[in-house]
Amino acid sequence: MNTKNTIIIGFLWIFTANAAEAQLIERYSLDGYLGVKSTFNQKLESSGIDFMNYIDNYEEYYIDEFYLNISSHFWMKNNWEADVEIGVGSSLIPTRLDLRATKRLNQLGINFGFENRPFFIYEAELYYNVPSTSFFINHHPDLSYSYIQFDLFLFGPYTGVNYTFENERIIFRGDINAGLSFNNKEECYVTLKEKNSNYVWSEEYFINSSPALWLNPGLYFYVKLFEFNTFDIGIRFSAGYYLTQKKLTYDYIERHWTYENAEQQHMNPPAHLMHQLNADFGISIRMK
Amino acid sequence: MIRKIIIILIAISALKLITSCIFRCDCDDPEEVEFSLNTSQISTIDNAGPYPDYNTKTDSIPAGAIGFNIKLSDSTLMEKYYMVAAPKSQCRIFPYFIKGAYAWSCYCVSWEFNVRQKPEAIRLVALSDFNNEIPANTDISHLMVGRVDQSDFEGHGMYKSLSKTISYLSEERIYNSPEFSFELYLTEATTADSIQFEITFEFDDNSFITDTTQTIYPLPTPDQ
């Protein structure tokens, strides 16, 4: 995903430079902002491991995670506008991406976009860490790496509408977008050893990419503070709400005693209702 | 100007660091040493916990968690070469940045070991009744699995079947010293009060070694 992001960013940079030269872009803004997001995820019972139960699972039901984003808004010819947003989370690796084109009709606009929204699956092997069970999770430093944690990206296209109010000093924008997301494929495993026994058992998971629908209303507010000859500086605030129903289906290979003694199975866990709230605050530079 | 000088100095140092290992290891060819597997050493593994306990002091082990650590060696050469051999490599790369002084260094190997015969079969016999269905002196090799590599991440920490264990031990490879060790584990719990096993290693030159384990007093498996 990071390579893809780099390619997209490079492409956009070339596009922007060419577009500016061809005077497609009439003006643009640059924003930098710090935000916080909380994910609320429905925990569900399952007959096998359900990775969605371990999404952003630092605490039982939610997490407050900081993010740092930069974004740019372009006012273009023929009532087109475009947005590019790139962000990092606590890992400081750019994983958030939002590309959007808007056709402005009057104060209303129609959005078309593509976004990548990062989540984190955290310590899913703890599914087996039940005190009453007779198994140890094998974390032997030389034999097994039974830690199941990975980045989960939900990415895909979306469309929606927005309403913008803009005057000399303030900009207010309200969006509501809906889209289709897919998740990245992932592979991981856990090895277990029975207490008081030589018996070992492992499960190797191959998480499939599966689709989900989502809804994302959001608000944006900008107030101009300082005005210079070629640009203005102001503060910005935005907030959003993300709602989806997501399941992570997977195939898995169950092994008993030896690596070769394996059988493949499929798991179709239930869909989880998941929602995320985010709010951020930062500065915006608007080129004239 | 100063910047250019610094860059040139860094480049020269880096080049020297790299080439000092690759091109300037002035080592003599290692002496080829052939060895025979003529001695075995078997110790019991208590595998009741999350990881094997190779240093168990007790002979009372949960009945389902019995394993054996096996060392096959050339007794005539062990004293001479033990702990002094190294892999057939004249250049070692230490990946730890902190130990940067040793990042690339020459390591001259004195000996290169080639085993004369390779294991072809391993047989396990219980010298007393294993359970109600398996009487004493029955070959129970089919109840064994092995572990031959202590860094087997690809195997997810699972065992190898006995045939895979043997074929791994038979692979053409350079031995670090005139010995090698591996582990065998039982896949079934014995119901015996005390039990001893006889393990026979058969080699491709028709030689064999037979050794017996210490007497083990299996503990009944507690309710999980």
Boltz contact constraints between the chains, C-beta under 6 A:
constraints:
  - contact:
      token1: [A, 134]
      token2: [B, 224]
      max_distance: 6.0
  - contact:
      token1: [A, 136]
      token2: [B, 50]
      max_distance: 6.0
  - contact:
      token1: [A, 138]
      token2: [B, 157]
      max_distance: 6.0
  - contact:
      token1: [A, 140]
      token2: [B, 51]
      max_distance: 6.0
  - contact:
      token1: [A, 140]
      token2: [B, 157]
      max_distance: 6.0
  - contact:
      token1: [A, 142]
      token2: [B, 150]
      max_distance: 6.0
  - contact:
      token1: [A, 142]
      token2: [B, 151]
      max_distance: 6.0
  - contact:
      token1: [A, 143]
      token2: [B, 157]
      max_distance: 6.0
  - contact:
      token1: [A, 144]
      token2: [B, 156]
      max_distance: 6.0
  - contact:
      token1: [A, 144]
      token2: [B, 157]
      max_distance: 6.0
  - contact:
      token1: [A, 189]
      token2: [B, 156]
      max_distance: 6.0
  - contact:
      token1: [A, 191]
      token2: [B, 156]
      max_distance: 6.0
  - contact:
      token1: [A, 191]
      token2: [B, 157]
      max_distance: 6.0
  - contact:
      token1: [A, 196]
      token2: [B, 48]
      max_distance: 6.0
  - contact:
      token1: [A, 196]
      token2: [B, 62]
      max_distance: 6.0
  - contact:
      token1: [A, 196]
      token2: [B, 65]
      max_distance: 6.0
  - contact:
      token1: [A, 196]
      token2: [B, 221]
      max_distance: 6.0
  - contact:
      token1: [A, 197]
      token2: [B, 64]
      max_distance: 6.0
  - contact:
      token1: [A, 197]
      token2: [B, 65]
      max_distance: 6.0
  - contact:
      token1: [A, 198]
      token2: [B, 47]
      max_distance: 6.0
  - contact:
      token1: [A, 198]
      token2: [B, 65]
      max_distance: 6.0
  - contact:
      token1: [A, 198]
      token2: [B, 185]
      max_distance: 6.0
  - contact:
      token1: [A, 200]
      token2: [B, 158]
      max_distance: 6.0
  - contact:
      token1: [A, 202]
      token2: [B, 156]
      max_distance: 6.0
  - contact:
      token1: [A, 202]
      token2: [B, 158]
      max_distance: 6.0
  - contact:
      token1: [A, 255]
      token2: [B, 158]
      max_distance: 6.0
  - contact:
      token1: [A, 257]
      token2: [B, 145]
      max_distance: 6.0
  - contact:
      token1: [A, 257]
      token2: [B, 159]
      max_distance: 6.0
  - contact:
      token1: [A, 258]
      token2: [B, 158]
      max_distance: 6.0
  - contact:
      token1: [A, 258]
      token2: [B, 159]
      max_distance: 6.0
  - contact:
      token1: [A, 258]
      token2: [B, 161]
      max_distance: 6.0
  - contact:
      token1: [A, 259]
      token2: [B, 155]
      max_distance: 6.0
  - contact:
      token1: [A, 259]
      token2: [B, 158]
      max_distance: 6.0
